[in-house]
C-alpha cells in the first residue's frame, strides 16, 4: 500500500492553472511616476537598482524574516544602503507601517523576480493590484514531470523518464550512464546534476539521503534524461504578455557558471527551432495568463528534432539578467504596461551584451568589498550586497566553493567592443582574492561561431 502523500507536496496534478489577471486596459499613470515593490530573494538586487532609474521609487523586499531558519543579519542586509540609487529596503510587505516610509496601499506595481509566490500574485490581483508575474505559470518550471506532458500535448519533442522515490531512482540508475537528473519543486534538494555512472556518481544519491530520512524519500519526484549530444543549443531570454511575444527576441550563448553573450533578433528572422517553440507554446502561456519573464533552453539534433529541455518562467533568468537589465532601456514600461495586459516593444541600449562572473574563494565565508572606480559603476552587476559609507560589500555565500561577489557587464554595438569594454572594466576593479577570467571573451566568440554555423543568427 502506498503511503499517504502529504497535502500540497507537489501541488495539483493539473498544472495549467489559469492565473487571475485583469482585463487589458491602458495604465492611468506614466511609467516614470509609479512606485514599484520588487519581491526577490536577494539574487536580483541589480535588476531592482536598474529599474529604479526608470520609475519614481523602488522598494525592495526579501524574505529575511520568514525563512526556514532564524533571521540572520546577512539576509537582512541585502539591499540596505542604496537609497542614493533610488532603492529603499523594506522589512514588511503587507503593511502601511514600515519605518522606511513604505506604504503597501501606495504601491502601483508589484514585480516578482522569483518563483514560489503564485498565491501572493493571486491575492494581489484579486484586490485590483497590478503584478508583473505569472502566478501559477511557475508550475511549468517547478513541476518538471508534469510539464513534460504539457510540451508533448502541444507537439514538442520531450525526453526523460519520470521517477518517483529516491530508492526507485537509485535502482533505475544502477546500469545507466551519461544521464542528467532533475528534481521538481524543491530545488533546494539539489541542482540538476550529471550522472556519469553508478560507481562515479552514487554520492549524488547519498547526498540526498538526509531528505529521505525525513520521510520525503518515497515522494520525491525526478526526471532522468539521457544526455542529448549536440552543440546546437538555441534558447531565448525574453518576456510575454498572455502568450504574446515582442517583435525582437533576446537570446544568447552561455558558458556555464562563467560567462554569457546576448543579442536580439527580430521574431520573424529567428531560427526555426525557436520559432516553432514560441508558436506552439503561445496558446499555453495565454491560457495560464503569464505576464512576466520567459526563457528556455533547447537542443536541436542532427535530424532536426527540437527538444525543449528547460523553461524559466515567470522568474527572471539568471544569467543573463545582468545583461538584460542594461540591454533593455524601457523594462519598467514593459512591466507596467504588461501588468495591464498590454505588450510593449523593447528598446535597446546596444546590439550586444557580454558578461563575465567574478569569482572569489574568500567570498564563500567572508564579506568582500567591491573596490572599483566610479566610472565603471554601470558595468558592475551585484547580487547579495549592501552599501555602507559609499562602499558596496558582497555578503558571504556560506558555500565551501567560494562566491560571486559581482559580475562585469558590457553593452555595445559589436561583440569586439563588448570585449574591449570588459578589459577596461577589469583594470579598474579590485576584489580581495577575486578575479575575472578575460579568456572568456574569446570562448564566447567561439560559441557564436558554432551557433552561426548551425543557422543561429547572431
C-alpha positions in Angstrom: 0.0 0.0 0.0 1.3 3.4 -1.0 2.0 5.8 1.9 -0.3 8.8 2.1 1.2 11.8 0.4 1.2 15.0 2.4 -1.2 17.5 1.0 0.5 20.1 -1.2 3.8 18.3 -1.5 3.8 18.7 -5.3 0.6 20.6 -5.9 -2.3 19.7 -8.2 -1.9 17.1 -10.9 -3.2 19.6 -13.4 -0.5 22.2 -13.8 -2.2 24.5 -16.3 -3.9 26.6 -13.7 -5.0 30.0 -15.2 -3.6 32.9 -13.2 -6.1 35.6 -12.3 -5.4 38.7 -14.4 -7.2 41.9 -15.0 -8.7 42.6 -18.5 -6.3 44.7 -20.7 -6.5 48.4 -20.1 -4.3 51.5 -20.5 -2.4 52.4 -17.3 -3.6 55.6 -15.6 -0.1 56.6 -14.6 3.0 57.3 -16.7 5.8 54.8 -16.0 8.1 57.5 -14.6 5.5 58.3 -11.9 4.9 54.8 -10.5 6.1 53.2 -7.3 7.3 49.7 -7.6 7.8 47.0 -5.0 10.3 44.3 -6.0 9.9 40.9 -4.4 13.1 38.9 -4.5 15.3 36.6 -2.6 18.5 38.7 -2.9 20.0 37.5 -6.1 18.4 40.1 -8.4 19.2 43.3 -6.4 21.0 44.6 -9.5 17.8 44.4 -11.6 15.9 46.4 -9.0 18.6 49.1 -9.0 18.5 49.4 -12.7 14.7 49.6 -12.5 15.0 52.5 -10.1 16.4 54.7 -12.8 13.2 54.5 -14.7 10.5 55.0 -12.1 9.6 57.3 -9.2 10.7 54.9 -6.4 11.6 51.2 -5.9 11.0 49.4 -2.7 12.9 46.1 -2.3 11.8 43.2 -0.2 13.3 39.8 0.5 12.0 37.1 2.9 14.7 37.6 5.6 12.1 37.3 8.4 10.2 34.3 7.1 13.0 31.9 6.2 13.2 28.4 7.5 16.0 29.4 9.8 16.1 32.2 12.4 16.6 35.6 10.8 20.3 36.5 10.2 22.0 39.8 9.6 23.5 38.5 6.3 20.0 38.1 5.0 18.5 41.3 6.3 21.5 43.4 5.0 20.8 42.6 1.3 19.7 45.8 -0.4 20.4 48.1 2.5 22.1 51.4 2.0 21.2 52.1 -1.7 18.8 55.0 -1.1 21.2 57.2 -3.1 20.5 54.9 -6.1 16.7 55.2 -5.7 16.1 51.9 -3.8 14.7 51.5 -0.3 15.0 48.2 1.5 11.8 47.3 3.4 11.1 44.8 6.2 7.4 44.2 6.0 5.5 43.8 2.7 1.7 43.9 3.5 1.6 46.9 5.8 1.4 50.7 5.8 3.5 50.8 9.0 7.1 50.1 7.9 9.6 52.5 9.4 11.1 53.3 6.0 8.0 55.2 4.9 6.8 52.3 2.8 3.0 52.1 2.4 1.6 48.9 0.9 -1.5 50.8 -0.2 0.6 53.2 -2.4 2.4 50.6 -4.5 1.5 50.8 -8.1 3.3 47.7 -9.4 4.5 44.5 -7.6 7.3 42.9 -9.6 8.1 39.3 -8.7 11.6 38.3 -9.8 11.5 34.8 -8.2 9.1 31.8 -8.3 7.2 30.4 -5.4 4.9 33.4 -5.0 1.9 32.3 -7.1 -0.5 32.6 -4.2 0.6 36.2 -3.4 0.1 37.1 -7.1 -3.4 35.7 -6.9 -4.2 37.6 -3.7 -2.9 40.9 -5.0 -4.5 40.8 -8.4 -7.9 39.9 -7.0 -7.6 43.0 -4.8 -7.2 45.1 -8.0 -3.4 45.5 -7.7 -1.1 45.1 -10.7 1.7 42.5 -10.8 4.5 41.6 -13.2 4.3 37.9 -12.6 2.8 34.7 -13.9 1.1 33.3 -10.9 0.8 29.5 -11.4 2.8 29.7 -14.7 5.7 28.9 -12.4 4.4 25.3 -12.5 5.9 25.0 -16.0 9.4 25.3 -14.4 8.8 23.8 -10.9 6.8 20.7 -11.8 9.1 19.2 -14.4 7.5 15.8 -14.8 4.0 17.3 -15.4 5.3 20.0 -17.7 6.7 17.2 -19.9 3.1 16.2 -20.6 2.2 19.8 -21.5 5.1 20.0 -24.0 4.1 16.7 -25.5 0.5 17.7 -25.8 1.4 20.8 -27.9 3.6 18.7 -30.2 7.0 19.4 -28.9 9.6 16.6 -28.5 10.3 15.6 -24.9 12.8 13.2 -23.4 13.1 11.8 -20.0 11.8 9.2 -17.6 9.6 10.2 -14.7 10.7 8.6 -11.4 9.0 8.7 -8.0 11.1 7.9 -4.9 14.7 8.1 -4.1 15.1 4.2 -3.9 13.5 3.9 -7.3 15.8 6.5 -8.7 18.9 4.7 -7.4 17.6 1.3 -8.8 16.9 2.9 -12.2 20.4 4.4 -12.4 22.4 1.4 -11.5 23.1 0.4 -15.1 22.8 3.9 -16.6 25.5 6.2 -17.9 25.6 9.8 -19.2 22.3 11.0 -17.7 21.0 14.3 -16.4 18.9 14.2 -13.2 16.4 16.9 -12.4 14.0 17.4 -9.5 10.7 19.2 -9.1 9.5 22.0 -6.9 12.1 21.6 -4.1 15.1 23.0 -5.8 17.0 23.2 -2.5 17.3 19.4 -2.6 20.0 19.7 -5.4 20.8 21.4 -8.6 20.5 19.4 -11.8 23.4 17.0 -11.8 25.1 14.8 -14.3 25.1 11.0 -13.8 28.2 9.5 -15.3 27.8 6.0 -13.9 26.8 4.3 -10.7 30.3 4.0 -9.5 31.2 7.6 -10.2 28.0 9.4 -9.2 26.4 7.3 -6.4 27.5 10.0 -4.0 24.9 12.3 -5.5 22.1 9.9 -4.3 23.8 9.6 -0.9 23.8 13.3 -0.6 20.0 13.3 -0.8 19.7 10.7 2.0 19.2 13.3 4.7 16.0 14.3 2.9 14.9 10.7 2.6 15.4 10.2 6.4 12.8 13.0 6.9 10.2 10.7 5.3 10.1 12.5 1.9 12.2 10.0 0.0 9.2 7.9 -1.1 7.5 11.0 -2.6 10.4 12.8 -4.2 9.9 13.2 -8.0 12.6 13.2 -10.5 13.2 13.3 -14.3 16.1 11.3 -15.6 17.1 12.5 -19.1 19.5 10.8 -21.4 22.3 13.1 -22.5 21.5 14.7 -25.8 24.8 15.2 -27.6 24.7 18.3 -29.7 26.3 21.7 -29.8 23.2 23.2 -31.4 21.5 24.7 -28.3 19.3 27.7 -29.1 17.2 29.4 -26.5 15.6 32.7 -25.7 15.6 35.1 -22.8 12.5 37.2 -23.2 9.1 38.1 -21.8 5.5 37.5 -22.7 2.1 39.0 -22.1 -0.7 36.5 -22.3 1.2 34.5 -24.9 2.2 37.5 -27.0 5.9 37.9 -27.6 7.8 41.1 -28.6 8.9 41.7 -32.2 12.5 41.5 -31.1 13.6 38.4 -29.1 16.7 38.5 -26.9 18.8 35.3 -26.9 22.4 34.3 -26.3 25.1 31.7 -25.5 26.2 30.6 -22.1 29.5 29.3 -20.7 28.0 27.6 -17.6 28.9 29.5 -14.4 31.5 31.5 -16.3 30.1 34.0 -18.9 27.3 34.9 -21.3 26.8 36.8 -24.5 23.4 38.2 -25.6 21.9 39.9 -28.6 18.4 40.3 -30.2 16.8 39.2 -33.4 13.5 40.0 -35.0 11.0 37.3 -34.2 10.3 36.9 -37.9 14.0 36.2 -38.5 14.6 34.0 -35.5 16.0 30.5 -36.2 13.4 27.8 -37.0 13.8 25.9 -33.7 12.9 28.9 -31.6 10.1 30.0 -33.8 8.5 26.5 -33.6 8.6 26.5 -29.8 7.2 30.0 -29.5 4.3 29.2 -31.9 3.4 26.0 -30.1 3.7 27.4 -26.5 2.0 30.7 -27.0 -1.5 29.3 -26.6 -0.4 27.6 -23.3 1.1 30.8 -22.0 -2.1 32.7 -22.9 -4.2 30.1 -21.1 -2.3 30.4 -17.9 -2.1 34.2 -18.0 1.7 34.6 -18.0 2.6 38.3 -17.8 6.3 38.1 -17.0 9.7 36.8 -17.9 10.0 33.7 -20.2 13.3 31.9 -21.0 14.1 28.5 -22.3 16.8 26.1 -23.4 16.6 23.8 -26.3 18.7 21.1 -28.1 18.5 20.6 -31.8 19.6 17.2 -33.0 21.2 16.3 -36.4 17.8 15.0 -37.6 16.4 18.5 -36.8 14.3 17.2 -33.8 13.9 20.1 -31.3 13.9 19.2 -27.6 12.8 21.9 -25.2 14.8 20.9 -22.2 14.2 23.7 -19.7 11.8 26.5 -19.1 12.4 29.5 -16.8 9.2 31.4 -16.0 8.0 33.7 -14.7 11.1 34.4 -12.7 14.0 36.4 -14.1 16.5 34.2 -15.9 19.9 34.1 -14.2 22.0 34.5 -16.2 21.6 36.7 -18.3 19.5 39.1 -16.1 22.8 41.0 -15.5 22.8 41.9 -19.2 19.1 42.3 -19.8 18.8 45.0 -17.0 21.1 47.1 -19.1 20.3 46.0 -22.7 16.7 46.9 -22.3 16.3 50.6 -21.6 12.5 50.5 -21.0 11.9 47.5 -18.9 9.9 49.4 -16.3 7.5 50.4 -19.1 7.4 46.8 -20.4 6.4 45.5 -16.9 4.0 48.4 -16.1 2.0 48.0 -19.3 2.4 44.3 -19.3 0.8 44.1 -15.9 -2.2 45.8 -17.6 -2.3 43.2 -20.4 -0.6 45.4 -23.0 2.5 44.3 -24.8 5.2 47.0 -25.2 8.1 46.6 -27.6 11.6 46.7 -26.2 14.1 49.5 -26.7 17.8 48.6 -26.6 21.0 50.3 -25.4 23.1 48.4 -27.9 23.1 45.4 -30.2 25.1 43.1 -27.9 25.7 42.4 -24.2 28.5 40.4 -22.6 29.2 39.4 -19.0 31.8 37.5 -17.0 31.4 36.3 -13.5 33.9 37.5 -10.9 35.0 34.6 -8.7 36.3 34.8 -5.1 37.2 31.9 -2.8 37.2 34.4 0.1 33.6 35.4 -0.5 32.4 31.9 0.5 32.9 32.6 4.2 33.7 36.3 4.3 32.2 39.6 3.1 34.1 41.2 0.3 34.4 44.9 -0.6 33.9 45.8 -4.2 36.7 48.3 -4.9 36.2 50.0 -8.2 36.4 53.3 -10.0 33.1 55.2 -10.1 33.4 55.5 -13.9 32.6 51.8 -14.2 29.6 51.6 -11.8 27.2 50.9 -14.6 29.3 47.9 -15.6 29.2 46.3 -12.2 26.3 44.0 -11.6 25.7 43.0 -7.9 23.5 40.4 -6.1 23.5 39.8 -2.4 25.2 43.1 -1.4 24.7 46.1 0.9 26.2 49.6 0.9 27.9 51.3 3.8 29.7 54.7 3.8 29.5 54.7 0.0 31.2 51.3 -0.3 29.5 48.2 -1.7 30.0 44.9 0.2 29.2 41.4 -1.1 27.7 39.2 1.6 29.3 35.8 2.1 27.5 32.9 0.3 28.4 30.4 3.1 29.4 27.9 0.4 32.6 26.0 0.5 33.3 26.7 -3.2 33.5 30.5 -2.7 31.2 33.1 -4.2 30.5 35.5 -7.0 30.7 39.0 -5.4 29.8 40.7 -8.7 29.6 40.3 -12.5 31.2 42.6 -15.0 28.9 43.6 -17.9 29.3 45.5 -21.2 26.8 46.7 -23.7 27.9 47.8 -27.2 27.1 47.5 -30.9 29.6 44.8 -31.7 30.9 41.8 -29.8 34.5 43.1 -30.1 33.5 46.4 -28.5 32.0 44.4 -25.6 35.2 42.6 -25.1 37.3 45.8 -25.1 35.0 47.4 -22.5 35.3 44.4 -20.2 39.1 44.6 -20.4 38.9 48.2 -19.3 36.5 47.4 -16.5 38.8 44.6 -15.2 41.7 47.1 -15.0 39.6 49.3 -12.7 38.1 46.7 -10.4 39.8 45.2 -7.4 38.3 42.4 -5.2 40.1 40.6 -2.4 41.1 37.2 -3.7 38.8 37.7 -6.6 39.4 37.5 -10.3 37.8 37.8 -13.8 38.9 35.4 -16.5 39.2 37.6 -19.6 39.8 34.4 -21.7 36.0 34.0 -21.6 35.8 36.7 -24.2 37.4 34.5 -26.9 35.5 31.4 -25.6 32.2 33.2 -26.1 33.2 34.2 -29.7 33.8 30.5 -30.4 30.3 29.7 -29.2 28.9 32.4 -31.5 30.8 30.9 -34.5 29.4 27.4 -33.7 25.9 28.8 -33.4 26.1 30.7 -36.7 27.3 27.5 -38.5 24.0 25.9 -37.4 21.8 28.7 -38.5 21.5 30.7 -35.3 21.9 34.3 -36.5 23.9 36.4 -34.1 
